[in-house]
């Protein structure tokens, strides 16, 4: 065993593309809010996109809400 320490975040070595991050957010949203009313889904979509730093158009948000809302 060595005395070396990890001084930087381990995840920094695996930087995801914006498309990969968007696909991950969509998968999470499908699991979490599918079938919910449109207002709940829109709030979740906008929050998750904001949390991950993804700059999404209103058109994309509307399409996701239409796809996920019940």
C-alpha positions as CSV (number, residue, x, y, z in Angstrom):
1,X,0.0,0.0,0.0
2,X,1.3,3.5,-0.8
3,X,1.1,6.7,1.1
4,X,-0.3,8.6,-1.9
5,X,-3.6,10.5,-1.4
6,X,-6.3,11.4,-3.8
7,X,-6.3,15.2,-3.9
8,X,-8.7,15.7,-6.8
9,X,-12.2,14.4,-7.4
10,X,-12.2,11.0,-9.0
11,X,-15.0,11.8,-11.3
12,X,-13.1,14.5,-13.1
13,X,-11.3,11.9,-15.1
14,X,-14.6,10.7,-16.7
15,X,-16.1,13.9,-18.0
16,X,-19.5,13.2,-19.7
17,X,-20.6,15.0,-22.8
18,X,-23.6,17.3,-22.6
19,X,-25.6,14.7,-24.6
20,X,-24.6,11.9,-22.2
21,X,-25.7,14.1,-19.2
22,X,-29.0,14.9,-21.0
23,X,-29.6,11.3,-21.6
24,X,-28.9,10.5,-17.9
25,X,-31.3,13.2,-16.8
26,X,-34.0,12.0,-19.1
27,X,-33.6,8.4,-17.8
28,X,-33.8,9.7,-14.2
29,X,-36.9,11.7,-15.0
30,X,-38.6,8.7,-16.7
31,X,-38.1,6.8,-13.5
32,X,-39.1,9.6,-11.2
33,X,-42.0,11.5,-12.8
34,X,-43.5,9.5,-15.6
35,X,-47.3,9.8,-15.5
36,X,-47.3,12.8,-13.2
37,X,-49.2,15.9,-14.2
38,X,-47.6,18.3,-16.7
39,X,-46.8,21.0,-14.0
40,X,-45.0,18.6,-11.8
41,X,-43.0,17.2,-14.7
42,X,-42.1,20.6,-16.0
43,X,-40.9,21.7,-12.6
44,X,-38.8,18.5,-12.3
45,X,-37.4,18.8,-15.9
46,X,-36.4,22.5,-15.4
47,X,-34.8,21.8,-12.0
48,X,-32.8,18.7,-13.2
49,X,-31.6,20.5,-16.3
50,X,-30.5,23.5,-14.2
51,X,-28.9,21.3,-11.5
52,X,-26.7,19.6,-14.2
53,X,-25.9,22.8,-16.0
54,X,-27.6,21.8,-19.2
55,X,-28.8,24.8,-21.3
56,X,-32.0,23.4,-22.8
57,X,-34.4,25.3,-25.1
58,X,-38.0,25.8,-24.2
59,X,-38.9,23.5,-27.1
60,X,-36.9,20.6,-25.6
61,X,-38.5,21.2,-22.2
62,X,-42.0,21.1,-23.8
63,X,-41.1,17.9,-25.7
64,X,-39.9,16.2,-22.5
65,X,-42.9,17.3,-20.6
66,X,-45.2,16.0,-23.3
67,X,-43.3,12.7,-23.4
68,X,-43.3,12.2,-19.6
69,X,-46.6,13.6,-18.3
70,X,-49.6,11.4,-17.9
